[in-house]
Amino acid sequence: MSAEDRTEGTRDRAAARREDTGGDPLVRDAVSAPDAEGTPRRATRRFPRITRDTARPEGGGRAAPRDAPAPARQWPILAVLSAVGLGLLVTALDAFRFGTILIGAALLGGAVMRWMLPDVGMLAVRSRFTDMVTYGVLGGAIVLLAMMVQPDPWLEIPFLDDTLHFTIRT
């Protein structure tokens, strides 16, 4: 039997298996060894479409038409990243409080955009609710911590000072 005949026979068996299973692709089991002809001893239909594709997040479409240039299609994430970059630059130029407040405000702006705009492009990572909560909590925490930075904090929360005295200075 020539190699060409074996290849045709393997194709015929694979086609017959697909017909037997209703057209569903067979997934070879990782632990089954092939027989002498190279076909697996055991085939399964477990998770036949697990890695075929993934669903885009809600609102993960383009924020501008397809014919617009790439930066215009992704303007929400570019706006947030630009504000964060500007905040990092301001922080590096020795204005720590203003820079970190700008970073937190950029994340809060991302949460607002995620809430208000139907399509935000790559700013959509998870579900709309999860993105809003994540951006909002992180942005709010950064702004609050920037306002509480020593020396001369703009915001003082009394129970935090009591907690610090209780846990560290006892």
C-alpha positions in Angstrom: 0.0 0.0 0.0 1.5 3.3 -1.1 1.6 6.5 1.1 -0.9 8.1 -1.3 -3.4 5.3 -0.7 -3.0 5.6 3.0 -3.6 9.3 2.9 -6.8 8.8 0.9 -7.9 6.1 3.3 -7.3 8.5 6.2 -9.3 11.2 4.5 -12.2 8.8 3.8 -12.3 7.7 7.5 -12.2 11.3 8.7 -15.1 12.2 6.3 -17.1 9.2 7.5 -16.5 10.3 11.2 -17.7 13.8 10.4 -20.9 12.4 8.8 -21.4 10.1 11.8 -21.2 13.0 14.2 -23.5 15.3 12.3 -20.7 17.5 11.0 -19.4 18.5 14.4 -15.6 18.5 14.5 -14.0 15.9 16.6 -11.6 17.0 19.2 -8.7 14.6 19.7 -8.3 13.6 23.3 -4.8 14.6 24.5 -4.3 11.3 26.3 -5.3 9.0 23.4 -2.4 7.7 21.4 -2.7 7.2 17.6 -3.0 3.7 16.2 -0.7 2.3 13.5 -2.4 4.3 10.8 -2.1 7.6 12.7 -5.7 8.1 13.7 -6.6 8.5 17.4 -7.9 5.5 19.2 -10.5 7.6 21.0 -12.1 10.8 19.8 -14.5 13.0 21.8 -16.8 15.9 21.2 -15.9 17.6 24.5 -15.7 21.4 24.1 -15.7 21.4 20.3 -15.9 25.1 20.0 -14.1 26.3 23.0 -11.4 28.2 21.2 -13.1 29.1 17.9 -13.8 32.7 18.8 -14.6 35.0 21.8 -17.4 37.4 22.3 -16.5 41.1 22.1 -17.5 43.1 25.2 -20.7 45.0 25.1 -19.9 48.4 23.6 -16.6 47.1 22.2 -17.4 48.3 18.6 -15.6 51.1 16.9 -16.2 54.5 18.3 -16.0 56.0 14.8 -16.9 54.7 11.3 -14.8 52.0 9.7 -13.4 54.4 7.1 -12.0 56.8 9.8 -8.3 56.6 10.6 -7.3 54.2 13.4 -6.7 56.8 16.1 -10.1 58.4 15.4 -11.8 55.0 15.8 -10.3 54.5 19.2 -10.6 58.0 20.6 -12.0 57.0 24.0 -9.1 54.9 25.1 -6.6 57.4 23.5 -8.2 60.2 25.6 -7.9 58.3 28.8 -4.3 57.2 28.0 -3.3 60.7 27.0 -4.7 62.1 30.3 -2.9 59.4 32.3 0.4 60.2 30.4 0.0 63.9 31.1 -0.6 63.1 34.7 2.5 61.0 34.9 4.5 63.8 33.2 3.1 66.4 35.7 4.0 64.0 38.5 7.6 63.6 37.2 7.9 67.4 37.1 7.5 67.5 40.9 3.8 68.3 41.1 2.8 65.0 42.7 -0.6 65.9 44.0 -1.8 67.5 40.7 -0.4 64.7 38.6 -2.0 61.9 40.6 -5.4 63.8 40.7 -5.2 64.0 36.9 -4.5 60.3 36.6 -7.5 59.5 38.9 -9.7 62.0 36.9 -8.7 60.3 33.7 -10.0 56.9 35.1 -13.2 58.6 36.3 -13.6 60.1 32.8 -13.2 56.6 31.4 -16.0 55.3 33.7 -18.2 58.2 32.5 -17.5 57.5 28.8 -18.1 53.8 29.4 -21.5 54.7 30.9 -22.6 57.3 28.4 -21.3 56.2 25.0 -22.7 53.2 23.1 -19.4 52.2 21.5 -16.1 53.0 23.1 -13.7 50.7 21.2 -10.9 49.3 23.2 -12.0 51.0 26.4 -14.5 48.2 26.7 -12.7 45.3 28.3 -15.4 43.5 30.3 -19.2 44.1 30.7 -20.3 47.7 30.9 -21.1 47.4 34.6 -17.8 45.8 35.5 -15.8 48.4 33.5 -17.7 51.3 35.1 -17.2 49.9 38.6 -13.5 49.2 38.0 -12.6 52.5 36.4 -14.7 54.4 39.0 -13.3 52.7 42.1 -9.7 52.9 40.9 -10.1 56.5 39.8 -11.9 57.5 43.0 -9.3 55.8 45.2 -6.4 57.5 43.4 -8.1 60.9 43.7 -8.8 60.4 47.4 -5.3 59.2 48.2 -3.8 62.1 46.3 -5.9 64.5 48.3 -4.7 62.9 51.6 -1.0 63.0 50.8 1.2 64.5 53.5 2.4 67.2 54.1 -0.6 69.5 54.3 -3.4 67.1 53.1 -6.4 68.7 51.4 -8.6 66.0 52.9 -8.4 64.6 56.4 -10.4 61.5 57.4 -10.4 61.2 61.3 -11.0 57.5 61.6 -8.0 56.7 59.4 -5.7 58.6 61.9 -7.3 56.7 64.8 -6.8 53.4 62.9 -3.2 54.2 62.2 -2.6 55.0 65.9 -4.3 51.8 67.0 -2.5 49.5 64.6 1.0 50.9 64.4 1.6 53.2 67.4 0.4 51.0 70.2 
